[in-house]
C-alpha cells in the first residue's frame, strides 16, 4: 500500500514517545500490505473498524496502544492508498468532533 500523511504520524510520535514504536510497526505493516477490503485489514488489526460518516466517507479507525489512542485513516482499496488523517487520544475520539472534519 502507498502511505500518505506520514507527517501526522511524526508529529504524534514527537508529542507522545510511547506511540513511536507502535506507529513505526504500523507503517511497516501498511507499506507491505495488500489490502483489498476491511476484512484484509482486520486480519492484521482485528479491532480496526470502518466508521461511515454522513459525508459518505468511511474512516478506518485503528485502536492504538491498548485503546489509549485512535489512528484515523482513509483507505482507497482500489488504488492501494492509505491516507493518515489523525492520531488522537481515546477521550478526544469519543467526543466525535472529528466526524465533522471528514
Order of alpha helices (4+ residues) and beta strands (2+ residues): beta-alpha-alpha-alpha-beta-beta-beta-beta-alpha
